[in-house]
Amino acid sequence: MRSVLTLIADPATAKLTPETALAAWRALRAAGEKTGDIDWLAPGIACDIALDAPPAPALRAIAEKALAGRPVDAVLQPAEGRRKKLLVADMESTIIVNEMVDELAALVGVGEQVADITRRAMNGEIRFQQALRERVTLLGGLEETALKETCERIVFMPGAHALVATMRAHGARCALVSGGFRIYTGYVAPRVGFDWHYANDLQIRDGVVAGTVAEPILGREAKREALVSLCRELKLDIADTIAVGDGANDIEMIRVAGTGVAFRAKSALKAVAPVAIDHGDLTALLYLQGYRQSEFAAGG
């Protein structure tokens, strides 16, 4: 088989029924496509349908039409090379639920103003570097101790630990690349199991936030370069990578990755990403690589 269609639902609800999978299978067969049997990766959560045709937008459109209105993601990709050797992930609203700049802004009473800048930046309405400088200026005077205290507010995205633990257990490497702050990637990376973490340095003077961030700012181009540099370091082909993010700041690394995933993403990223996950949690990135639930790392 030359391509594979993976159907994925949220594990919390497990609403991928046999009837739903069969609807997509039948639609493809009715369109004249030769398919394999439905192969369940996890009952109620994910399955594969192999196709004797290269991946094409028209095939995905057939499946999506059959799935219309159902809480199921459909990922069509080449059957070969699905399992990746390097994961590069955004942090905020991807590996963690929070936007940490917004958390800090709430402490100094500028939460609404900062959240609006964040929204515009993630939608691609303003450049990320400009947006970060504007938001950090508003944080000036915040006590350094507040940065550490907000670490306790971090909520990990469902599936984050399983994604990283499983890929590492099968020989892959994992990098956390954030346009946020190193104090938070330094907290998140070891708790999830990332091999590396990259982020911006919030400048502190006399125990308070100075209202500035160290230059150069890690933005969308730097995220792409981090992925490319890691490939060079590990002697990997770009095709061996998978990248995931949620906003416009992730566009360049999503475009260049072997598999680029827009995870519960803003429209600016979804418009260009090859893969969109709107319903599944982060274990969707395992299923689309062909992992079975039985292969997930213990404790992930």
N, C-alpha and C positions, 0 to 999 in steps of 0.2 A: 504494500500500500504506500502511496506517495505523500499523503497528507493525513492529518488526524484532526478531528473536531472534538474538543473537550468541553463538556457541559459541567458547570460548577455552580453549586448553591451554597448558601451560608450554612456552615455546620451547626449553628445554633438552632436553626429551624428545620434543616434537612428536607427541603421541599422539592428536591429533584426526584420525582416519582418515576416508576417505570413507564407510566403513560406519557409523561412529559418527554422522556428520552426517546420513546417510540415515535412520538409526533415528529421530532427532528429527523429521525432515521427514515421514516416513511416519506417525509417531504423531499429528502435527498434522493431516495429511490424513485419517487414519482417524477423527479427532474431528469431521470436517466442515469444517475450516478451509481457506480458500483461501490458498495459499502461492505465492510466487515460487520460482524455481530457487535452488539452493544457490549462493551467491556467495562464492568463496574470497578472503579478504583476505590470507591467507598460508597456503600449503600446509602441512598438518599442524599448524597453530597456531590459525587463526581463520577463521570464515566467518559470513556473514549469511544468514538466512532471513526474507524479507519476508512479512508477514501482512496480509490484508485485514480486519483487525479491530483495535480498540483494545487496548492492553496490558491484560491482566487476570491476576490470580493463577492462575486456572484454566488458562490457556494455558501459563504458566510451569511449573505443576505437571505438565502433560502432557509437556512436554519433559524435565523433571527425572526423571520416572519412566522415560522411555525411555533416559535417560543414566545411570541408577542404577549405581553401582559403577565408573563410568569417570572418569578424572581430567580432567574437563572442566567449566568454569564456563558457566552459561547466564544471559544477561542479556537481559531483555525490556523494551523501552522504546518510546516513540513514535518513529516514523520521522523526524519533523520536529525540527529543532533539536538534533541529536545533537552537533554540533561546538561546543565551548565556547570562550569568549573569556577565561576566567580559571580558573586552577588554584590551589587552596589546599590545601596538603599538610602533614600532620603530619610530623615528622622521625624520631623514634626508633621503630624496628620498622616503619617505613614507607619513608622515603627512605633511611635507613641501617638496617643490621641491628641495631646496638647499642642498648642502653639505657645512656646515658652516666653516669647516677647510679650504676648498678650497677657500671660500670667503675671509678669513683672509690672506691666502697665497698670493692671488693676490695683496693685499695691500703692501706686503713687497717684491714683485718681485720674489717669488719662486712658483708661481701658478702652472706651468707645472710640476715641480718636486714633489710637494705635491699631485697634482691630480693623478699622476702616482702611488704614494704610496697608495692613497685611492683606486684606481681601483684594485690594486693587493690585498689589504686587503679584499675588498668586494667580490672578486672572490675566496677568500680562498687560495691565493698563499703565503701569509705570515700571521703570527699570528697578530690578531688585536692589542694586547697590544704593540707588537714591532712596528707596523705601527704607532700607535698613538704617542708613544714616539718620533719616528723619525720625524713625522710631527710637533709636538709641539716644538721640538728643533729648527726647522727652523723658528718658529714664535718668537723666543727670541728677545726682544727689542721693540716689537710692543707696541704702546701706549694703555693703558687700555681703553681710550675713544673710540678707534676703535672698541672694542667689542660691545659697546652699539650702535654705529653708524651702524654696520652691521645688527643689528636687523631690521632696516628699509628696508633691502634688502630681507627679508624673504617673500617667496611666498608660500601660503598654497596650498596643493594639492587639486584639485577638489574633492568634496565629503567629505572632512575631517570634516567640521563642521556638515554636515548632519549626518554622521556616529555617531559621539559622542553624538550630541544632541538627536538623535532618540533613541539610546541605553539607555541613561540616562533617557529619558522620559518614557521608559518602564521598569525602575527599575534596569538596569545594572549599573555597576561601570566601570570606565575607567582609565587606567594608561599609562603614556608616559614613556618609558624606552629607554634611548639613550646612545650610546657609545660616544656621543659628549659632549658638555659642559653645565653645569647647568645654565649658564647665558642665554642660548638659550632655554632650556626646560622651564625655569622660565618665559620667554617671551611667548612661544608658548602655554603652558598648559592652562593658564587662558583664553586665547583668543579663544581656541577651546573648552574648557570646561572639560578638564581632571580633575579627582579627585586627582591624584598624579602624580609627575614627579620625575624621577631618572636619574642622569647623572654624568659625571666626573667634577672635580673641576680644572680648569686651574689656576695655581699658578701665583700670581701677587706680584711683589716687587717694591716698590717706584714708583708706577703708571705705570709700564711696565710689559709686559709678561716675566716671568722668563725663559721660555723655558722648563718648567717641568710641569707635571700633578700630582696631589695628588694620592698617592697609597692607597689601591689597585685600579687598573683600572677596571671600569665597562665594561666587555667584554661579550662574548657569554655565559659563564657559569653563570655570574651574572644576565644576562637577564632572564635566565631560573629560577634562584633562586628567582628573584623578582616575577615572575608569581606564583611559588609554595608557596612562603611566603604569597602573597596576598590571595591565596586560603585558606591557614590555618587561616589567620586573619578574613576572611569573612565567614569561615566555608562552603566553596564551594568545590564541587568535581572538579577535573581537567577537567572532561568532560564538565563542564559548562563554559569553557573559549574559547575565540577566540583570536589568536595572529596574527599579521601581520608585515611583514618586507620585505626588499629588498635584503639583502646581507648575506654573510657567517657568519657575526657576529650574525645573527638572527636564525641560524640553530637550536640551542638547544631549544630555547623557542618555535619555530615553531613545532619541533618534539613532545614536551611534551603537547602542548595545545590540548584541545578537538577538535578544528578546527584550523589548521595551514595554513596560507595563504601567499604565495609568491606573492607580489604585484609588477608588472612590474620589476621583479627581475633579479639578476645576475644568471648565469647558476649554480653556486655552490649551491644556495638555491633552485632553481627550481628542481634540481635533487632529492631532498629529501622531498620537501613540498607536503603534501597531496592535496593542492588546489593551483592552479596558476591563477592569474588574470593578463592578458596581455592587454586586450582591455578596460574593464570597468574602471570607476574611483572608489573612495573609497566607494561609495554607493553600489558597488557590494557586499560588506560585509554585507549589510543589506538585499539585495535580496537573497543571499545564505542562510540567516537565515530565509527566508520566509516572510520578511516584504514586504508589498505592498507600492507603492509610496504614496498612500493616508494616510499611517500611519507615514510618516516621520514627525519629529517634525517641527513645524512652525519656520521659520527663520533658519533652519539647512542648 
